[in-house]
């Protein structure tokens, strides 16, 4: 079979401690999975059915310890959201974990919400899913607790714990599987703690999760 365009390769995440890479198939994201974040966004953190959205693989920007991302078009209010990222391997079981930043064009998201429209233009763009290297689960064990932080230009903005998730990783995977089968190569952004905020060109976001290598993102 011949194609009218050259085939492209999927984005790939480095695997810590090896020379191998993890190819990304799909990016699933959980909306509002920490109570305090729900409150800061004006919601009520009752334990209800979780809500999901997705990003295309094109949105992934990866690095081992750091990555630079271009400030995106069509926004004057770009926000950061640090998250635990789960990478699914063979049989769609957990392969490992990483640190991610879910970037959001908050002004476009607000407009979409008011109009009752999808958030695609606010959540899905080049660099919208920054992801660190992946540490295999054999190294970390199951990650159900641990401090998660983001510092903007050295000032801590987000400081939570994975055990504050309303839905843990196993529950998230169960719900996602109910909509469409999870597949090897899928990654899941599991939600963000309170403290999200705006960033500008030149800002550096230093992210940590206990048990994982640190990760830094610079906007250029």
N, C-alpha and C positions, 0 to 999 in steps of 0.2 A: 504494500500500500504506500502511496506517496501522498505527501501533505503539501498544501499550498503555502504553509509557513513552517519555518524550522521549529521542531519540538523544543519546548523549554523545560528546564529542570526545576523541580520543586525547591522551595527554600529549605535549607537544612540547618539544624542546630548541632553544635559541637557536643560531643559526649565527654564529660569530665574524665580525665585520666586515661583517655584513649585517643587514637587517631581516626576514630570513626565518627560518623555524623548520623543524625536522626532526620529523615525526610518528613516534611510537614504536608499532610493531606488536607485537613480542614481545621478551622479554629472555632471552637465553641466557647461561649462566654456566659457566665451567670450574672444576672442583674440583681443587685441589692441582696447580698448574702451575709452582711454584717449589720446588726441592729443599729449601732450608732451611725453608720453611714446612711442607713435608711432614714433615720431621724434628721440628719443634717440636710438631706435632700427633700425634707418635708413630708415623709411617709410614716406609716405605722408598721413597726417590725413584727407583725403577727406572723406566726408560723403557717404560711399558706403555700400553695403550690409554687415552686420556683419558676422564674421567668428566664428565658434564654434568648440570646441573639448570636449572630455569627459574624465573622470577618473572613474575607478571602485570604488564601495563602499569600497573595500579593501584599497584604498588609504587614507581613512578618519582617521584622528587622532583627537580626541576631548578632550576638557577639559573645566572646568567651567571658571577659571581665568588663568590657565596656563597648559601647556602640554610639555612633553619631547619627542623628536623624535630622533631616531637613524639616524646618517649620512648615507645616502644610498650607496649601492654598485655602482661600475662602473661609477664613476664620480670624477673629480677633480675640478669641477666648478659648484657648486650648488648655485642657485640664489633664492632669496625671492621675492614675489610679494603680497603685502597686498591688500585685496579686501573686498568689501561688499558682504556678502553671503545672499541669499534669500531662505527661506525654504517654500515649498509649502504644504499646508494642504488639507483639504476636498475640492473636486471639483477642485483641482490643483490651488486654489487661495492662495494668500500670507498669510502664517501663522505667519511669523515673520522674524527677521533679526539677523545676527551674523557677526562676524569678521572672516575672513579666510586668510591663507597664501597659495598661489599656489606656491609650490616649483618646480623648473625646473632644470634638468641636462642640463645646457646651452651648454656644449661641445657636448653632444649627440644630442641636438636639432640642433646645427649648422651643424653637419655631416648629419643629416636627411634632412635638408633644401637643402644642396648642392646636395644631391642625389635625390631630389624630392620625398622623402619618408615620410610616416606619422611620427608623433612625439611621438608615444606611449611610447617608452622606456625612453623618456626624461620627460614625464609628468605624467606617471601612474606607481606608485610604492608605497610601504608601507610608509605612512607618507607624501605623496605628497600633501594631502589636509588637512591642519590643520584648525580646525573649533572650534570656541568658543561656549559657550552656546547660545541658541536662545531666543531672547526677542520678545514676541508676538506683533503683529502689533497694538493690542488694547492699548498697552503701548507706542509704539513709534510713531504711525501714519505712513503714507506713508513716506518713507525716500527718498527724492529727493535732499536734500542738507545737508551739514555738513562736517566738516573737517575730513580727513582720514590721519593717519600718521603711520609710522613705524620707530622705533629707534633701531639701532643695537648697542648693548653694550652701550646704553645711547646716542649715536650720531644719530640725526634724519637724515634718509636717504630718506624717502618718505614723502611728505607733500602736499596733494591736497584737493580737495573738490568733493563731490559726484555730484555736479551740473556741473562738467567738463566732465561727461560722454558724449560720442558722442551719444550713445543710452541709454535712461533711462530704468528703470526696466520694465515698461509696454511694451516698444518697443522690448526689449530683449525677453520677454515672447511671444509676438505676433510672432516674427520671429521663435523662437524655436517650437512653436505650428505648424508652417507651414511645419516643417520637420517631426515631430513625436509628438503625443499628450503628453503634460506634464501630469505627474501623481502625486497623493499625495505621499509625501515622497521624491520627487525630491528636490535637492538643486541646486542653480545657483551661481557660482562665476562670478561677474559682470565686471571684468576688473580691472586693476591696474593703479595708477598714475605713473608719472615719478619717477626715483630714484632707480630702481631695482639694485641689486648688489649681489656679492658673499658672502657666509657665510662659516664658518669653525666650526669644533667641538668645543664646549664650548661657542659658541656665543649665546646671548640672544636677541630675537627680541620682543620688546614691541610695541603693536599695539593699536591704538585708532580710534574710529569713534564717532563723536558727537552723543549722545543719546543712546549709547550702553556701557555695561560694558567693561572695558579694558581687553586685552588678551595678554598673554605672551607665547612665544615658545622658548624652549632651545634645542640646538642640542647636542647630546651626542654620 
